[in-house]
């Protein structure tokens, strides 16, 4: 194993096991680099944090995929992705029309960027739909679909007299969420 | 519970793997054979995935946020860029420097020239040489032997130009501006020595003058001239040469016809790319066979390599119009070129004898 990659390989294997400590370590290691990148290119630290988190999440999700192999240094991946994300934000804000110097990049960045954009779109659509849903709908849906709680537990938690009532409620909520979500997701998909 | 609702329950159970093998098989069979059902199932799966994705990301974000708090607690990130400066703020020092440089150069130029007007500098300049310029240095050189100079020493001429023999019986062509306002004119070269001449034709419009040797018995001058005069216009790009006296010694120059009109579209002159200097005025311009094509007249200042020469056809016209061929000494223009087949060096050797320095005296 290449010495340079030793730390990276270790991090990847730990992240594959969903080790939270490794993820935090990774996050802390490369953060200053990105803050520097964003701040020296018309950005604030808050914006740097957003961009960096998006990149780290993208990396995390990529590692979770079946058969993931590390093909470049994590640092390279994060830098290249953050650079592209930040350029995109600047273009949206029309604050900057230039180019940030590209010190290193990796093969397949274009596909990576489109995957990241797709995932971000999906996530943003769902987040907005969820926040538009309101309580108790949101709680029921999250508990059932995300936290995988049983209907019995949910009806107890939300104070329904029986599981069937809870199920009725969940069904209504799901229909509403579906409407909200597909309105957003489809629209943004097309644009 | 309606049918739609139970359908989603079924799908939820199917996707989360809570169905028995038989039930799952039934759902898969329906997925295969009922497009309507399949579309609904796919949509629901997208929803479920999106929700899972959302959930995972929210968890991740929480982890990262807490990691971020760690960073902020342990070491507040201090970076060389203190504040993200933008726009005017970022560039004002450079702008200030640029502005002051501009100001200094404008003020500096004004102080040196004391004038804002731009002068038209490209002008036509006649090439007669002002000998006063070299008179001074000549004096310096001669200081040591000043005593030995006798009183009869001629005063140095005021202007100098070039001229050349145009007829075997003692007529010399030159530029009008060389001899204008002259009191007396002398010509001189290696072969014939110093001779006094009188101006017999002045054509200020065409800048042509013809001088006549006062002493018509100069030895050897009555030979037939080796060149002829070109009556047609020379072609663009034709190679041309000149001999002249920009200094005390004869100087050869070469180039080509650059344009068939002269300064400000003067149709009587050529533009030539021959290097010429004050003193070249009145010199002959000849072509590759050694025939005369023009008389050097001037340059355009501020333009590199733009000199002008009066066309030989114009010279011919001026001479015939003035009907100089009086009975006692007719001006016979040369008709035969005898150096056509010689090489350049031979041609110049022959030509050299017929080119004179024209010295002009006036008070």
Interface residues (C-beta under 8 A of the other chain):
Chain A: X20 X23 X24 X27 X28 X31 X32 X35 X36 X39 X40 X42 X43 X44 X45 X49 X53 X56 X57 X60 X61 X95 X119 X122 X123 X125 X126 X127 X130 X141 X142 X145 X146 X147 X148 X164 X167 X168 X171 X174 X177 X178 X181 X182 X185
Chain B: X1 X4 X5 X8 X9 X16 X43 X47 X48 X50 X51 X52 X53 X54 X55 X56 X57 X60 X61 X63 X64 X66 X67 X68 X70 X71 X77 X79 X81 X84 X86
